[in-house]
Amino acid sequence: MNNLGVEGERMAKEFLVKNKYKILETNYSTQYGEIDIIAKYKKTIVFVEVKHRHTTQFGLPRESVTTYKQNKIRQVALAYLQSNNCLNSQIRFDVIDILGTEITHITDAF
């Protein structure tokens, strides 16, 4: 992972903790792919994709979470839920979009 990605994930974790999320996993990886952050907010397990850019030259960071990427995240999330015996849990998929140092948290993004 490049420095921008590492910095973005650090910023995202701090943001989530400050907003009363409990971090369960970071960089959770399976054969299907990876989820940047898995957190719990109240009774909901939240799968978070973090995208960080310095400029909008190639669009907003959130725009890089394509349908293909969303499907990969769903597959990894299912593997996580199965391996942790929490298939009946409430879940949500969020995106944390970081442009420079400005954080936008998109809840229930897909």
C-alpha positions, 0 to 999 in steps of 0.5 A: 500500500502506498503512503497515501493509502496508509495515511488515509486509513489512519485518518479514517480510523481516527475519524471513526473512533472519534465518532464512537465506532469500535474498530474490529479489523483493519485490512481484512483480507481473503481470497476475494479481496480486502476491506480497509476497515471493519467497525461496529457502530451500535449494533451494526457491523460496518464495512468501510472502504477508504479512498484518499486523494490529494486532488480531483484531477481523476475525480472524487475519491468515492468515484473509484468505488466502482460496482466491481469493487463493491461486489468484491467488498460484498464477497469479503464481507460475507466471508468475514460474517461467516468466519465470525458466526455473525451472518444474522448481524445488521450490516452496512457498507460505508465509504470514507472519502478523503480529499486532501485532509477533508473527510466525507463519511458516506454511510450506507454507500451501497 
